[in-house]
Amino acid sequence: MFARRALLRSHTNRIACSPSHTALVNRAYSSTPLSNGTTLAYDLHEAPDAAPGSAPNAPIVFIHGLFGSKKNNRSISRALARDLKRPVYAIDTRNHGDSSHDSRHDYTALAEDVELFLQEHKLEKSALIGHSMGAKTAMTIALRNKVSIGSLIPIDNAPVDAALKSDFGKYVQAMKRIEDAGCKRQSDADAILAEYEESLPIRQFLLTNLVRDPKTGTQKFRIPIKYLGSALDNMADFPFKDPDEARYNGPTLVVRGTKSHYIADEMLPTIGRFFPKFQLADVEAGHWVVSEKPEDFRKAVVDFLSQEQD
């Protein structure tokens, strides 16, 4: 049903904008308005020059997890563009980073956004890489079969209904406290967050969402805490329930953190029914696979996609 991969253990406009619903400071970024009213921000990491006369390699689209952004995947996106000579689009999903906000936040809406993004940029046979929320989004896109997907790489999430760790609810509580406190320094925000999360790397990740309000000087979150807090149950769900009704037969690499609970062994048969050609890459890491073991992750992805290119 699946192969286990061994790992070494060791078009659009570039605009400057500051819409009130997206950011509190002026900054330049690339963005694509979609036909459904959403605007997705993204970074494009260009591939090195290909050989003269050669066809361009299929792109990679990288989708972050809950409370993340395209910034989190900047280093690995550059590495993959370099090693695979493929352009990498690292996107901000709705309600994250520099993308627009919407009260609806579920996997069907997230998938539609990315599908429209692919169509707007005329991206064919893309490799979709997604972590956590991004993994379920990528799997949903593959199973909806509305756009051309070349391969699929979900990171540490499975196509099942499964409760989120309670940590995410605590993070929402902490963010609300930080805003209510009117913190002026990031260190003050971190002190509040430390009451909810002892891991400094995770706190630093969450605090990348902080921006300073130029009018008040206080720290605010650029993500809509209210919308995302209300959507936590949606993030635990998966829109497809029956593998006999939806299946993706393309190449799939499931990357699992061995210290994480999000892909238990008993979930593998379900993954195999939805994605019959899936391979499994175990990385000795927790849920934050890419940041914890970037080199192991890079190697697994490069090996997998290099085989697909051959």
Helices and strands as residue ranges (DSSP letters): E 3-5, E 13-17, E 27-33, E 39-45, E 60-63, G 70-73, H 74-84, E 88-91, H 107-120, E 126-131, H 133-144, E 149-155, H 167-181, H 186-193, H 200-207, E 210-212, E 219-221, H 225-230, H 232-236, E 252-257, G 265-267, H 268-274, E 278-283, H 289-292, H 294-309
